[in-house]
Amino acid sequence: MDHSDGMSTEEKQERRKLWGELIADHQQSGKSISAFCRERGQKAHLFYYWQQRLTSEPAPEKAVRFALVETNSGVPVRERIEITLNSGEKLRVAPGADAATLRMVLAVLREARA
């Protein structure tokens, strides 16, 4: 069941982006899928289809999302930092890791999602 037959690659990417954003908005809304879809003028069965499709894609195609983590500036981190990616993989950063290394790791992760 592919709802994107006959579409250009650009149109497929746009539809995937739209549904990814709708699914993320739903998660933030705290509403039931039925109520959310009604408000947004979407069909619930399409929501479920895209939710399943986007969450079952192989890890390289999944978007990498980052959250801003604020720290007390000037206070050294003495404990390990653990970052869990959407794919379920975990990135562990040892205490004392330098900022240049962390920037490089983030750049590589951002490239992987492109």
N, CA, C and O atoms as CSV, one atom per row, in Angstrom:
chain,resi,resn,atom,element,x,y,z
A,1,MET,N,N,0.852,-1.183,0.000
A,1,MET,CA,C,0.000,0.000,0.000
A,1,MET,C,C,0.890,1.236,0.000
A,1,MET,O,O,1.303,1.697,1.064
A,2,ASP,N,N,1.184,1.763,-1.141
A,2,ASP,CA,C,2.038,2.942,-1.235
A,2,ASP,C,C,1.213,4.108,-1.744
A,2,ASP,O,O,0.711,4.075,-2.868
A,3,HIS,N,N,1.071,5.131,-0.927
A,3,HIS,CA,C,0.247,6.290,-1.275
A,3,HIS,C,C,1.012,7.304,-2.107
A,3,HIS,O,O,0.545,8.427,-2.297
A,4,SER,N,N,2.189,6.920,-2.608
A,4,SER,CA,C,2.995,7.883,-3.354
A,4,SER,C,C,3.269,7.418,-4.778
A,4,SER,O,O,4.173,7.946,-5.426
A,5,ASP,N,N,2.500,6.427,-5.291
A,5,ASP,CA,C,2.688,5.970,-6.671
A,5,ASP,C,C,2.438,7.110,-7.633
A,5,ASP,O,O,1.521,7.909,-7.441
A,6,GLY,N,N,3.269,7.185,-8.685
A,6,GLY,CA,C,3.102,8.215,-9.704
A,6,GLY,C,C,3.615,9.585,-9.306
A,6,GLY,O,O,3.434,10.545,-10.055
A,7,MET,N,N,4.247,9.704,-8.152
A,7,MET,CA,C,4.759,10.993,-7.697
A,7,MET,C,C,6.246,11.109,-8.013
A,7,MET,O,O,6.955,10.105,-8.083
A,8,SER,N,N,6.708,12.336,-8.201
A,8,SER,CA,C,8.136,12.566,-8.402
A,8,SER,C,C,8.870,12.339,-7.081
A,8,SER,O,O,8.252,12.286,-6.017
A,9,THR,N,N,10.176,12.207,-7.163
A,9,THR,CA,C,10.991,12.025,-5.959
A,9,THR,C,C,10.819,13.206,-5.012
A,9,THR,O,O,10.739,13.029,-3.796
A,10,GLU,N,N,10.763,14.411,-5.575
A,10,GLU,CA,C,10.562,15.607,-4.743
A,10,GLU,C,C,9.230,15.551,-4.012
A,10,GLU,O,O,9.154,15.870,-2.825
A,11,GLU,N,N,8.182,15.147,-4.717
A,11,GLU,CA,C,6.847,15.059,-4.103
A,11,GLU,C,C,6.826,13.999,-3.009
A,11,GLU,O,O,6.202,14.190,-1.966
A,12,LYS,N,N,7.505,12.891,-3.247
A,12,LYS,CA,C,7.581,11.834,-2.233
A,12,LYS,C,C,8.304,12.337,-0.988
A,12,LYS,O,O,7.870,12.084,0.136
A,13,GLN,N,N,9.411,13.051,-1.197
A,13,GLN,CA,C,10.165,13.590,-0.060
A,13,GLN,C,C,9.334,14.609,0.712
A,13,GLN,O,O,9.376,14.652,1.941
A,14,GLU,N,N,8.581,15.428,-0.016
A,14,GLU,CA,C,7.739,16.440,0.629
A,14,GLU,C,C,6.633,15.772,1.452
A,14,GLU,O,O,6.333,16.199,2.567
A,15,ARG,N,N,6.039,14.728,0.895
A,15,ARG,CA,C,4.984,14.005,1.623
A,15,ARG,C,C,5.556,13.348,2.870
A,15,ARG,O,O,4.943,13.392,3.936
A,16,ARG,N,N,6.736,12.738,2.737
A,16,ARG,CA,C,7.393,12.106,3.887
A,16,ARG,C,C,7.678,13.151,4.975
A,16,ARG,O,O,7.476,12.899,6.163
A,17,LYS,N,N,8.151,14.327,4.546
A,17,LYS,CA,C,8.440,15.408,5.499
A,17,LYS,C,C,7.159,15.873,6.189
A,17,LYS,O,O,7.136,16.058,7.406
A,18,LEU,N,N,6.092,16.060,5.404
A,18,LEU,CA,C,4.808,16.491,5.959
A,18,LEU,C,C,4.319,15.527,7.028
A,18,LEU,O,O,3.942,15.938,8.126
A,19,TRP,N,N,4.329,14.238,6.695
A,19,TRP,CA,C,3.840,13.255,7.666
A,19,TRP,C,C,4.766,13.141,8.866
A,19,TRP,O,O,4.292,12.929,9.982
A,20,GLY,N,N,6.052,13.274,8.673
A,20,GLY,CA,C,6.975,13.270,9.804
A,20,GLY,C,C,6.685,14.413,10.761
A,20,GLY,O,O,6.723,14.246,11.979
A,21,GLU,N,N,6.395,15.581,10.192
A,21,GLU,CA,C,6.065,16.748,11.019
A,21,GLU,C,C,4.719,16.557,11.719
A,21,GLU,O,O,4.573,16.901,12.892
A,22,LEU,N,N,3.733,16.008,10.998
A,22,LEU,CA,C,2.425,15.760,11.619
A,22,LEU,C,C,2.548,14.778,12.779
A,22,LEU,O,O,1.943,14.977,13.833
A,23,ILE,N,N,3.325,13.726,12.585
A,23,ILE,CA,C,3.501,12.726,13.648
A,23,ILE,C,C,4.194,13.355,14.853
A,23,ILE,O,O,3.816,13.088,15.994
A,24,ALA,N,N,5.200,14.183,14.609
A,24,ALA,CA,C,5.887,14.872,15.710
A,24,ALA,C,C,4.939,15.833,16.422
A,24,ALA,O,O,4.944,15.916,17.650
A,25,ASP,N,N,4.119,16.564,15.648
A,25,ASP,CA,C,3.140,17.479,16.247
A,25,ASP,C,C,2.145,16.715,17.106
A,25,ASP,O,O,1.770,17.169,18.186
A,26,HIS,N,N,1.715,15.543,16.619
A,26,HIS,CA,C,0.767,14.738,17.392
A,26,HIS,C,C,1.373,14.324,18.729
A,26,HIS,O,O,0.709,14.388,19.763
A,27,GLN,N,N,2.637,13.901,18.704
A,27,GLN,CA,C,3.294,13.467,19.939
A,27,GLN,C,C,3.340,14.591,20.965
A,27,GLN,O,O,3.242,14.344,22.167
A,28,GLN,N,N,3.488,15.817,20.494
A,28,GLN,CA,C,3.522,16.970,21.396
A,28,GLN,C,C,2.131,17.390,21.864
A,28,GLN,O,O,1.994,18.034,22.904
A,29,SER,N,N,1.101,17.028,21.102
A,29,SER,CA,C,-0.249,17.521,21.370
A,29,SER,C,C,-0.918,16.874,22.577
A,29,SER,O,O,-1.730,17.511,23.247
A,30,GLY,N,N,-0.590,15.623,22.861
A,30,GLY,CA,C,-1.239,14.914,23.952
A,30,GLY,C,C,-2.652,14.471,23.604
A,30,GLY,O,O,-3.377,13.993,24.477
A,31,LYS,N,N,-3.057,14.618,22.351
A,31,LYS,CA,C,-4.410,14.254,21.915
A,31,LYS,C,C,-4.414,12.851,21.325
A,31,LYS,O,O,-3.370,12.308,20.964
A,32,SER,N,N,-5.605,12.278,21.234
A,32,SER,CA,C,-5.734,10.990,20.566
A,32,SER,C,C,-5.478,11.195,19.081
A,32,SER,O,O,-5.616,12.305,18.567
A,33,ILE,N,N,-5.108,10.134,18.402
A,33,ILE,CA,C,-4.856,10.223,16.959
A,33,ILE,C,C,-6.127,10.653,16.239
A,33,ILE,O,O,-6.076,11.474,15.323
A,34,SER,N,N,-7.269,10.101,16.647
A,34,SER,CA,C,-8.537,10.463,15.999
A,34,SER,C,C,-8.819,11.952,16.118
A,34,SER,O,O,-9.141,12.605,15.125
A,35,ALA,N,N,-8.699,12.495,17.328
A,35,ALA,CA,C,-8.978,13.918,17.546
A,35,ALA,C,C,-7.963,14.781,16.792
A,35,ALA,O,O,-8.336,15.778,16.175
A,36,PHE,N,N,-6.707,14.408,16.840
A,36,PHE,CA,C,-5.655,15.161,16.157
A,36,PHE,C,C,-5.918,15.202,14.655
A,36,PHE,O,O,-5.853,16.265,14.039
A,37,CYS,N,N,-6.217,14.041,14.067
A,37,CYS,CA,C,-6.453,13.971,12.623
A,37,CYS,C,C,-7.699,14.768,12.227
A,37,CYS,O,O,-7.712,15.431,11.190
A,38,ARG,N,N,-8.727,14.700,13.044
A,38,ARG,CA,C,-9.950,15.476,12.768
A,38,ARG,C,C,-9.624,16.963,12.716
A,38,ARG,O,O,-10.046,17.666,11.798
A,39,GLU,N,N,-8.877,17.433,13.697
A,39,GLU,CA,C,-8.513,18.857,13.756
A,39,GLU,C,C,-7.654,19.281,12.578
A,39,GLU,O,O,-7.766,20.411,12.103
A,40,ARG,N,N,-6.797,18.385,12.102
A,40,ARG,CA,C,-5.872,18.710,11.013
A,40,ARG,C,C,-6.410,18.351,9.629
A,40,ARG,O,O,-5.740,18.570,8.619
A,41,GLY,N,N,-7.633,17.795,9.589
A,41,GLY,CA,C,-8.218,17.430,8.307
A,41,GLY,C,C,-7.525,16.258,7.646
A,41,GLY,O,O,-7.470,16.179,6.419
A,42,GLN,N,N,-6.996,15.347,8.446
A,42,GLN,CA,C,-6.300,14.164,7.932
A,42,GLN,C,C,-7.099,12.915,8.275
A,42,GLN,O,O,-7.899,12.916,9.211
A,43,LYS,N,N,-6.880,11.864,7.520
A,43,LYS,CA,C,-7.538,10.583,7.772
A,43,LYS,C,C,-6.669,9.762,8.717
A,43,LYS,O,O,-5.464,9.622,8.507
A,44,ALA,N,N,-7.296,9.223,9.761
A,44,ALA,CA,C,-6.561,8.475,10.777
A,44,ALA,C,C,-5.836,7.268,10.177
A,44,ALA,O,O,-4.721,6.955,10.593
A,45,HIS,N,N,-6.457,6.579,9.196
A,45,HIS,CA,C,-5.794,5.396,8.638
A,45,HIS,C,C,-4.498,5.789,7.914
A,45,HIS,O,O,-3.542,5.013,7.903
A,46,LEU,N,N,-4.456,6.988,7.308
A,46,LEU,CA,C,-3.213,7.446,6.687
A,46,LEU,C,C,-2.168,7.796,7.750
A,46,LEU,O,O,-0.974,7.558,7.567
A,47,PHE,N,N,-2.638,8.361,8.856
A,47,PHE,CA,C,-1.732,8.674,9.958
A,47,PHE,C,C,-1.052,7.392,10.432
A,47,PHE,O,O,0.171,7.345,10.568
A,48,TYR,N,N,-1.857,6.343,10.684
A,48,TYR,CA,C,-1.290,5.076,11.143
A,48,TYR,C,C,-0.336,4.493,10.108
A,48,TYR,O,O,0.724,3.977,10.463
A,49,TYR,N,N,-0.704,4.570,8.832
A,49,TYR,CA,C,0.144,4.065,7.753
A,49,TYR,C,C,1.507,4.753,7.778
A,49,TYR,O,O,2.544,4.090,7.773
A,50,TRP,N,N,1.499,6.089,7.807
A,50,TRP,CA,C,2.760,6.826,7.776
A,50,TRP,C,C,3.540,6.665,9.069
A,50,TRP,O,O,4.770,6.621,9.040
A,51,GLN,N,N,2.873,6.580,10.174
A,51,GLN,CA,C,3.556,6.376,11.448
A,51,GLN,C,C,4.322,5.054,11.412
A,51,GLN,O,O,5.482,4.987,11.818
A,52,GLN,N,N,3.669,4.017,10.928
A,52,GLN,CA,C,4.314,2.710,10.832
A,52,GLN,C,C,5.443,2.752,9.808
A,52,GLN,O,O,6.524,2.214,10.049
A,53,ARG,N,N,5.198,3.380,8.686
A,53,ARG,CA,C,6.195,3.441,7.616
A,53,ARG,C,C,7.440,4.195,8.055
A,53,ARG,O,O,8.559,3.738,7.822
A,54,LEU,N,N,7.252,5.341,8.687
A,54,LEU,CA,C,8.393,6.162,9.074
A,54,LEU,C,C,9.163,5.582,10.245
A,54,LEU,O,O,10.364,5.824,10.371
A,55,THR,N,N,8.495,4.818,11.109
A,55,THR,CA,C,9.209,4.244,12.248
A,55,THR,C,C,9.841,2.904,11.921
A,55,THR,O,O,10.635,2.395,12.712
A,56,SER,N,N,9.508,2.311,10.766
A,56,SER,CA,C,10.089,1.021,10.420
A,56,SER,C,C,11.171,1.134,9.346
A,56,SER,O,O,11.678,0.118,8.872
A,57,GLU,N,N,11.527,2.361,8.959
A,57,GLU,CA,C,12.579,2.548,7.961
A,57,GLU,C,C,13.920,2.162,8.550
A,57,GLU,O,O,14.120,2.246,9.761
A,58,PRO,N,N,14.839,1.740,7.698
A,58,PRO,CA,C,16.195,1.449,8.174
A,58,PRO,C,C,16.824,2.688,8.821
A,58,PRO,O,O,16.516,3.816,8.434
A,59,ALA,N,N,17.681,2.484,9.779
A,59,ALA,CA,C,18.279,3.573,10.553
A,59,ALA,C,C,18.905,4.689,9.724
A,59,ALA,O,O,18.716,5.850,10.087
A,60,PRO,N,N,19.648,4.426,8.621
A,60,PRO,CA,C,20.273,5.530,7.896
A,60,PRO,C,C,19.277,6.532,7.329
A,60,PRO,O,O,19.641,7.687,7.107
A,61,GLU,N,N,18.036,6.129,7.087
A,61,GLU,CA,C,17.061,7.043,6.518
A,61,GLU,C,C,16.330,7.855,7.590
A,61,GLU,O,O,15.660,8.840,7.279
A,62,LYS,N,N,16.460,7.440,8.839
A,62,LYS,CA,C,15.771,8.159,9.900
A,62,LYS,C,C,16.476,9.472,10.183
A,62,LYS,O,O,17.699,9.574,10.094
A,63,ALA,N,N,15.701,10.446,10.516
A,63,ALA,CA,C,16.258,11.755,10.842
A,63,ALA,C,C,16.961,11.690,12.189
A,63,ALA,O,O,16.530,10.980,13.097
A,64,VAL,N,N,18.023,12.423,12.302
A,64,VAL,CA,C,18.714,12.573,13.576
A,64,VAL,C,C,18.242,13.890,14.155
A,64,VAL,O,O,18.346,14.933,13.509
A,65,ARG,N,N,17.731,13.845,15.354
A,65,ARG,CA,C,17.244,15.066,15.996
A,65,ARG,C,C,18.093,15.343,17.226
A,65,ARG,O,O,18.545,14.427,17.913
A,66,PHE,N,N,18.293,16.602,17.481
A,66,PHE,CA,C,19.106,16.997,18.612
A,66,PHE,C,C,18.290,17.885,19.534
A,66,PHE,O,O,17.441,18.658,19.089
A,67,ALA,N,N,18.558,17.762,20.809
A,67,ALA,CA,C,17.932,18.636,21.787
A,67,ALA,C,C,19.042,19.456,22.431
A,67,ALA,O,O,20.130,18.946,22.699
A,68,LEU,N,N,18.759,20.718,22.674
A,68,LEU,CA,C,19.731,21.575,23.325
A,68,LEU,C,C,19.807,21.192,24.795
A,68,LEU,O,O,18.794,21.150,25.493
A,69,VAL,N,N,20.993,20.921,25.242
A,69,VAL,CA,C,21.208,20.600,26.647
A,69,VAL,C,C,22.062,21.708,27.228
A,69,VAL,O,O,23.188,21.934,26.786
A,70,GLU,N,N,21.530,22.388,28.206
A,70,GLU,CA,C,22.267,23.477,28.819
A,70,GLU,C,C,23.002,22.974,30.046
A,70,GLU,O,O,22.496,22.130,30.786
A,71,THR,N,N,24.182,23.491,30.252
A,71,THR,CA,C,24.963,23.131,31.429
A,71,THR,C,C,25.377,24.411,32.136
A,71,THR,O,O,25.270,25.507,31.586
A,72,ASN,N,N,25.838,24.256,33.332
A,72,ASN,CA,C,26.398,25.400,34.044
A,72,ASN,C,C,27.755,25.675,33.423
A,72,ASN,O,O,28.673,24.862,33.534
A,73,SER,N,N,27.877,26.806,32.780
A,73,SER,CA,C,29.144,27.109,32.097
A,73,SER,C,C,30.289,27.188,33.100
A,73,SER,O,O,30.156,27.706,34.209
A,74,GLY,N,N,31.408,26.653,32.658
A,74,GLY,CA,C,32.591,26.687,33.509
A,74,GLY,C,C,32.690,25.505,34.450
A,74,GLY,O,O,33.736,25.311,35.070
A,75,VAL,N,N,31.639,24.707,34.580
A,75,VAL,CA,C,31.676,23.566,35.477
A,75,VAL,C,C,32.020,22.334,34.640
A,75,VAL,O,O,31.254,21.976,33.746
A,76,PRO,N,N,33.142,21.683,34.905
A,76,PRO,CA,C,33.524,20.530,34.093
A,76,PRO,C,C,32.554,19.360,34.302
A,76,PRO,O,O,32.042,19.147,35.401
A,77,VAL,N,N,32.320,18.615,33.230
A,77,VAL,CA,C,31.451,17.443,33.313
A,77,VAL,C,C,32.275,16.302,33.881
A,77,VAL,O,O,33.340,15.974,33.358
A,78,ARG,N,N,31.788,15.706,34.937
A,78,ARG,CA,C,32.530,14.631,35.603
A,78,ARG,C,C,31.880,13.271,35.368
A,78,ARG,O,O,32.422,12.241,35.767
A,79,GLU,N,N,30.726,13.272,34.724
A,79,GLU,CA,C,30.042,12.015,34.463
A,79,GLU,C,C,29.870,11.822,32.968
A,79,GLU,O,O,29.872,12.780,32.195
A,80,ARG,N,N,29.722,10.577,32.583
A,80,ARG,CA,C,29.530,10.236,31.177
A,80,ARG,C,C,28.191,10.789,30.683
A,80,ARG,O,O,27.200,10.789,31.413
A,81,ILE,N,N,28.177,11.261,29.432
A,81,ILE,CA,C,26.956,11.743,28.785
A,81,ILE,C,C,26.519,10.646,27.823
A,81,ILE,O,O,27.341,10.088,27.095
A,82,GLU,N,N,25.230,10.340,27.821
A,82,GLU,CA,C,24.719,9.327,26.906
A,82,GLU,C,C,23.642,9.954,26.030
A,82,GLU,O,O,22.701,10.572,26.526
A,83,ILE,N,N,23.796,9.783,24.709
A,83,ILE,CA,C,22.837,10.325,23.744
A,83,ILE,C,C,22.208,9.129,23.037
A,83,ILE,O,O,22.918,8.291,22.481
A,84,THR,N,N,20.870,9.048,23.056
A,84,THR,CA,C,20.173,7.972,22.368
A,84,THR,C,C,19.611,8.515,21.068
A,84,THR,O,O,18.849,9.482,21.070
A,85,LEU,N,N,19.985,7.893,19.954
A,85,LEU,CA,C,19.523,8.303,18.642
A,85,LEU,C,C,18.150,7.697,18.363
A,85,LEU,O,O,17.743,6.740,19.022
A,86,ASN,N,N,17.438,8.256,17.385
A,86,ASN,CA,C,16.122,7.734,17.011
A,86,ASN,C,C,16.186,6.260,16.630
A,86,ASN,O,O,15.208,5.534,16.812
A,87,SER,N,N,17.309,5.811,16.111
A,87,SER,CA,C,17.472,4.422,15.691
A,87,SER,C,C,17.630,3.481,16.881
A,87,SER,O,O,17.614,2.262,16.712
A,88,GLY,N,N,17.783,4.039,18.091
A,88,GLY,CA,C,17.981,3.227,19.279
A,88,GLY,C,C,19.456,3.096,19.650
A,88,GLY,O,O,19.785,2.633,20.742
A,89,GLU,N,N,20.334,3.501,18.749
A,89,GLU,CA,C,21.757,3.433,19.036
A,89,GLU,C,C,22.101,4.474,20.091
A,89,GLU,O,O,21.467,5.525,20.178
A,90,LYS,N,N,23.121,4.161,20.895
A,90,LYS,CA,C,23.523,5.069,21.961
A,90,LYS,C,C,24.936,5.552,21.722
A,90,LYS,O,O,25.816,4.794,21.315
A,91,LEU,N,N,25.128,6.816,21.981
A,91,LEU,CA,C,26.437,7.438,21.867
A,91,LEU,C,C,26.832,7.852,23.281
A,91,LEU,O,O,26.135,8.629,23.934
A,92,ARG,N,N,27.952,7.324,23.738
A,92,ARG,CA,C,28.412,7.653,25.088
A,92,ARG,C,C,29.654,8.538,24.979
A,92,ARG,O,O,30.607,8.217,24.269
A,93,VAL,N,N,29.618,9.645,25.690
A,93,VAL,CA,C,30.708,10.606,25.667
A,93,VAL,C,C,31.386,10.565,27.028
A,93,VAL,O,O,30.760,10.793,28.063
A,94,ALA,N,N,32.673,10.272,27.001
A,94,ALA,CA,C,33.437,10.154,28.239
A,94,ALA,C,C,33.678,11.521,28.862
A,94,ALA,O,O,33.735,12.525,28.153
A,95,PRO,N,N,33.819,11.564,30.175
A,95,PRO,CA,C,34.148,12.832,30.830
A,95,PRO,C,C,35.443,13.392,30.257
A,95,PRO,O,O,36.388,12.650,29.993
A,96,GLY,N,N,35.478,14.689,30.070
A,96,GLY,CA,C,36.682,15.335,29.580
A,96,GLY,C,C,36.806,15.362,28.074
A,96,GLY,O,O,37.815,15.842,27.557
A,97,ALA,N,N,35.800,14.857,27.340
A,97,ALA,CA,C,35.862,14.912,25.875
A,97,ALA,C,C,35.916,16.372,25.453
A,97,ALA,O,O,35.187,17.213,25.978
A,98,ASP,N,N,36.791,16.657,24.499
A,98,ASP,CA,C,36.942,18.062,24.120
A,98,ASP,C,C,35.842,18.487,23.147
A,98,ASP,O,O,35.260,17.657,22.448
A,99,ALA,N,N,35.575,19.769,23.115
A,99,ALA,CA,C,34.496,20.342,22.303
A,99,ALA,C,C,34.701,20.076,20.819
A,99,ALA,O,O,33.725,19.851,20.103
A,100,ALA,N,N,35.936,20.096,20.337
A,100,ALA,CA,C,36.210,19.865,18.915
A,100,ALA,C,C,35.779,18.461,18.511
A,100,ALA,O,O,35.214,18.270,17.434
A,101,THR,N,N,36.041,17.484,19.365
A,101,THR,CA,C,35.628,16.111,19.076
A,101,THR,C,C,34.114,16.005,19.044
A,101,THR,O,O,33.563,15.356,18.154
A,102,LEU,N,N,33.436,16.619,19.984
A,102,LEU,CA,C,31.978,16.582,20.013
A,102,LEU,C,C,31.391,17.260,18.779
A,102,LEU,O,O,30.418,16.766,18.210
A,103,ARG,N,N,31.967,18.379,18.361
A,103,ARG,CA,C,31.498,19.053,17.143
A,103,ARG,C,C,31.667,18.150,15.930
A,103,ARG,O,O,30.796,18.104,15.061
A,104,MET,N,N,32.787,17.430,15.866
A,104,MET,CA,C,33.037,16.528,14.754
A,104,MET,C,C,32.009,15.388,14.736
A,104,MET,O,O,31.494,15.037,13.674
A,105,VAL,N,N,31.715,14.820,15.884
A,105,VAL,CA,C,30.736,13.735,15.976
A,105,VAL,C,C,29.362,14.241,15.538
A,105,VAL,O,O,28.673,13.563,14.776
A,106,LEU,N,N,28.962,15.404,16.002
A,106,LEU,CA,C,27.667,15.971,15.616
A,106,LEU,C,C,27.612,16.233,14.108
A,106,LEU,O,O,26.582,16.004,13.475
A,107,ALA,N,N,28.715,16.711,13.536
A,107,ALA,CA,C,28.754,16.953,12.088
A,107,ALA,C,C,28.568,15.648,11.316
A,107,ALA,O,O,27.843,15.613,10.322
A,108,VAL,N,N,29.216,14.585,11.766
A,108,VAL,CA,C,29.082,13.297,11.094
A,108,VAL,C,C,27.647,12.783,11.200
A,108,VAL,O,O,27.104,12.262,10.226
A,109,LEU,N,N,27.039,12.922,12.356
A,109,LEU,CA,C,25.647,12.490,12.526
A,109,LEU,C,C,24.708,13.297,11.642
A,109,LEU,O,O,23.775,12.745,11.060
A,110,ARG,N,N,24.946,14.586,11.537
A,110,ARG,CA,C,24.108,15.437,10.683
A,110,ARG,C,C,24.269,15.051,9.214
A,110,ARG,O,O,23.295,15.055,8.461
A,111,GLU,N,N,25.491,14.719,8.804
A,111,GLU,CA,C,25.727,14.282,7.420
A,111,GLU,C,C,24.991,12.993,7.128
A,111,GLU,O,O,24.454,12.810,6.036
A,112,ALA,N,N,24.965,12.096,8.106
A,112,ALA,CA,C,24.331,10.784,7.922
A,112,ALA,C,C,22.834,10.922,7.654
A,112,ALA,O,O,22.247,10.082,6.972
A,113,ARG,N,N,22.220,11.962,8.178
A,113,ARG,CA,C,20.780,12.115,7.978
A,113,ARG,C,C,20.462,12.790,6.648
A,113,ARG,O,O,19.321,12.737,6.189
A,114,ALA,N,N,21.447,13.421,6.026
A,114,ALA,CA,C,21.219,14.126,4.764
A,114,ALA,C,C,21.139,13.192,3.587
A,114,ALA,O,O,20.950,13.640,2.456
